Amino acid sequence: MAKKKETWGTEMNYVREVIRLHYELEKNRNEIAQSLGISHATVTRILGLAEDRGAELLALGDTELKALMYPNPAGQKPSTTKAPIDFAWVIGELGRKSMTRALLYQEYVKANEGSEVYSYSNFCAQLRAYQQSHQVTMVLTHTPGEVCYLDYAGMTIPIYDATGHMVLFCAQILVATLAYSGYTYAEA
């Protein structure tokens, strides 16, 4: 614990020194970075945060200075006021035919109109994380040649004539899988 406070104090000393060199000695950012042995980006970030208050920040204590320089300490994210996602409902809806994440996202946005909502990529990432944390698994052991799973895959597929203009018929896709080997066979 003492080591952490020592690092924190040293870090605040760097912040103070950057502010002092810039506002009192009028050094430029490159000179400050070189004299303190820190990156130019760090100097720019500190001066950007200190821009409004300038040299008066030197009079602040470590706690107040840290609160101004680092408003969100490591590990703490700013609280979000975005509309929550009802994952149980979303998972249930994904089981329906022709339902996609994009359609569910559009419904989520429409249902929360006027509120701040997650972006589509964040919506999908949170849904994926939810699914992984609530994943149910079951180990099944099979004897070779004993079990074969059969199912029709999805919706029917139109089969066109040679010209590609007229639908001759709609075909269903049969999928068969041998449970032990995972060997798969499909036929229209």
C-alpha positions in Angstrom: 0.0 0.0 0.0 2.8 2.4 0.9 4.4 1.7 -2.5 1.3 2.7 -4.3 1.1 6.0 -2.5 4.7 6.7 -3.3 4.1 6.1 -7.0 1.0 8.3 -6.8 3.0 11.1 -5.1 5.8 10.7 -7.7 3.2 10.9 -10.5 1.7 14.0 -9.1 5.2 15.5 -8.8 5.7 14.9 -12.6 2.3 16.7 -13.2 3.3 19.6 -11.0 6.7 19.8 -12.7 5.2 19.8 -16.2 2.8 22.6 -15.2 5.6 24.6 -13.5 8.0 24.3 -16.4 5.3 25.3 -18.9 3.6 28.2 -17.0 6.4 29.6 -14.9 9.5 29.0 -17.0 7.7 29.1 -20.3 9.3 25.9 -21.7 7.8 24.3 -24.8 6.5 20.7 -24.8 9.5 19.1 -26.4 11.9 20.7 -23.8 9.6 19.6 -20.9 9.4 16.0 -22.3 13.2 15.9 -22.7 14.1 17.4 -19.4 11.7 15.1 -17.4 12.3 12.0 -19.5 8.6 11.5 -20.3 6.9 11.3 -23.7 5.7 14.3 -25.6 2.2 12.8 -25.6 2.1 12.7 -21.8 3.2 16.4 -21.6 0.5 17.3 -24.1 -2.2 15.4 -22.2 -1.2 17.0 -18.9 -1.2 20.5 -20.4 -4.5 19.8 -22.1 -6.1 19.0 -18.8 -4.4 21.9 -17.0 -5.2 24.4 -19.8 -8.1 26.2 -18.0 -6.5 26.6 -14.6 -2.8 26.9 -15.5 -0.2 27.7 -12.7 -2.9 27.8 -10.0 -3.0 24.0 -10.0 0.4 24.1 -8.3 -1.2 25.2 -5.1 -3.6 22.2 -5.0 -2.9 19.1 -2.8 -2.2 15.7 -4.4 -5.8 14.5 -3.9 -7.4 17.5 -5.6 -4.8 17.5 -8.4 -5.3 13.8 -9.1 -9.1 14.3 -9.2 -8.6 17.0 -11.9 -6.0 15.1 -13.9 -7.5 11.6 -13.7 -11.3 12.0 -13.4 -11.9 8.3 -13.9 -9.4 6.2 -12.0 -8.1 3.0 -13.6 -10.7 0.2 -13.4 -13.6 2.6 -13.0 -15.7 3.3 -16.1 -18.0 6.3 -16.2 -21.6 5.3 -15.4 -23.7 4.7 -18.4 -27.3 5.9 -18.8 -27.9 3.8 -22.0 -31.1 1.8 -22.3 -30.7 -1.7 -20.9 -30.9 -4.7 -23.1 -33.4 -7.5 -22.2 -31.1 -10.4 -23.0 -33.6 -13.1 -22.1 -36.1 -11.7 -24.6 -33.4 -11.3 -27.3 -32.2 -14.9 -26.9 -35.8 -16.1 -27.2 -36.5 -14.1 -30.3 -33.3 -15.3 -32.0 -34.8 -18.8 -31.9 -37.6 -17.7 -34.3 -37.3 -18.3 -38.1 -35.7 -15.4 -40.1 -34.9 -13.4 -37.0 -31.4 -11.8 -37.0 -29.4 -9.7 -34.6 -29.8 -6.7 -36.9 -33.6 -6.9 -36.7 -33.5 -7.3 -33.0 -31.2 -4.3 -32.7 -33.7 -2.2 -34.8 -36.5 -3.2 -32.4 -34.3 -2.3 -29.4 -33.6 1.1 -30.9 -37.3 1.7 -31.7 -38.4 0.5 -28.2 -36.0 2.9 -26.6 -36.6 5.9 -28.8 -35.6 9.1 -27.1 -33.1 7.3 -24.8 -29.4 6.8 -25.4 -28.9 3.3 -26.9 -25.8 1.1 -27.5 -24.3 1.0 -31.0 -24.9 -2.1 -33.1 -21.4 -3.5 -32.5 -21.7 -3.0 -28.8 -25.1 -4.6 -28.7 -23.7 -7.7 -30.5 -20.6 -7.8 -28.2 -22.8 -7.6 -25.1 -25.1 -10.3 -26.5 -22.2 -12.5 -27.2 -20.8 -12.0 -23.7 -24.2 -12.8 -22.2 -24.5 -16.0 -24.3 -21.0 -17.2 -23.3 -21.7 -16.5 -19.6 -25.0 -18.4 -19.8 -23.9 -21.2 -22.0 -25.4 -24.6 -21.2 -23.4 -27.7 -22.2 -24.0 -31.4 -21.9 -21.5 -34.2 -22.8 -23.1 -36.9 -24.9 -21.3 -40.2 -25.7 -22.3 -42.1 -28.8 -21.5 -45.6 -30.1 -20.3 -45.6 -33.8 -23.2 -46.1 -36.3 -25.9 -46.1 -33.6 -27.4 -42.5 -33.9 -28.0 -40.3 -36.9 -29.6 -36.9 -36.6 -31.9 -35.7 -39.4 -33.4 -32.3 -39.9 -34.6 -29.9 -42.7 -32.4 -26.8 -42.8 -34.1 -23.5 -42.8 -36.6 -22.3 -45.3 -37.2 -23.7 -48.8 -34.9 -22.7 -51.7 -36.3 -21.7 -55.1 -35.0 -23.8 -58.0 -34.9 -21.9 -61.3 -35.0 -23.1 -64.9 -31.9 -22.8 -67.2 -32.7 -19.2 -68.1 -32.9 -18.2 -64.5 -36.2 -16.4 -64.9 -38.8 -18.9 -63.8 -39.1 -20.8 -60.5 -39.6 -24.5 -61.3 -40.2 -25.6 -57.6 -39.0 -24.9 -54.1 -36.7 -27.4 -52.5 -36.2 -28.3 -48.9 -32.6 -29.1 -47.7 -32.3 -32.3 -45.7 -29.2 -32.5 -43.5 -28.1 -35.7 -41.8 -25.3 -36.1 -39.3 -23.8 -39.2 -37.8 -23.5 -38.5 -34.1 -20.2 -40.3 -33.4 -18.1 -39.1 -36.4 -19.9 -35.9 -37.1 -20.0 -36.9 -40.8 -22.6 -34.7 -42.5 -24.7 -35.3 -45.6 -27.0 -32.8 -47.3 -29.5 -33.2 -50.1 -32.1 -30.9 -51.7 
